[in-house]
């Protein structure tokens, strides 16, 4: 911990939470012809700052390495599309957005969220660093700036388009390694009466539900309200409302504005008190996490080994980033425990490639019915309800899903 410097407050004091070893980049899906090339791996260790209590990884991989080309398209998930549409409809109604408003989204992906504002004739702009995904959004008629969202980008937008009535950031806040620069960008772009709405996985759900596979190099941070209040205050911003969401295994939705621009609702002190009572600002809250994750690993490997010993064919469902963390930490794959034959995924951009580190071939989901494996390890467990519904025919034919978290279940 001697080299640690908190990315938020600058403290050099950290408490180790979990070490997942050397891991490949979770979205670096390989082409089969490149299998012989050296695959870079980086330390993946999680600590909590003992000053501001921000949970974070220790190793920073340059964002351009992670996001220059990106293979996660948000529109692939029906549940995510519905979540985005309902949120947009709510913001349009509650914030009285219209033709004279401006909505800006950081990490806007393929336009899955902003398309709802375009349909409502509300001016909007996406900021998306992945060139291939930005081009898809632009082709769908979503104004998109192919850049990272940072303070310089925010000031550029403010000069050219004016300041924003609403800034959105769904599952991007934890990806920005210079968190002070990101928040400074929010402060520079939002109107004095504007709003910022951010969604991200909640660190308390990560710890309490053993969601260790949410940890990968893209996710630099794992936020609590305790850690975020001083970060926003440092930049003249204030959290005025917070909501708990079930999506992605448990997320927070923060409503933020310039200091004293909006009344602080009771949800903020209520969650702050809940975190205080849990001991989020103390090392004891985190000390058993690693031990419980190792116990869960042993349990799943035992179940998979027994199924394979019984002669059942096994595969995995979902070539996701969280799946990469689980497969590599558990040692599953072509060069390790060869319990799984392949992975299926709905995204055509991923099909034909290999999973990072574990090197399992990624096939279309139709292969579940044609190859008929008896069990599929559900790596995208956060969308379990949607996937179980989509694969009802395979399940009726005898297929079963193995859910790895927060406890091992076969359904």
HUBELBEL-V980569 format. One line per field, one symbol per residue. ss: DSSP state (a for helix, b for strand, c for the rest). A space follows every 50 residues. Layout:
ss=???
This chain:
ss=cccccccccccccbbbbbbbbbbbcccccbbaaaccccccbbbbbbbbbc ccccbbbcccccaaaaaccccccaaacaaaaaaaaaaaaaaaaacccccc ccbbbbccccccccaaaaaccccbbbbcccaaaaaaaaaccccbbccccc aaaaaaaaaaaccbbbbbbbccaaacccaaaaaaaaaaabbbbbbbbbbb bbaaaaaacccaaaccccccbbbcaaaaaaaaacccbbbbbbbbbcaaac bbbbbbbbcccccccaaaaaaaaaaaaaccccaaacccaaaaaaaaaaaa aaaaaaaaaccccbbbbcccaaaaaaaaaacbccccbcccccbbcccccc ccbbccccccbbbcccaaaaacccbbbbccaaaaaaaaaacaaaaacccb bbbcccccbbc
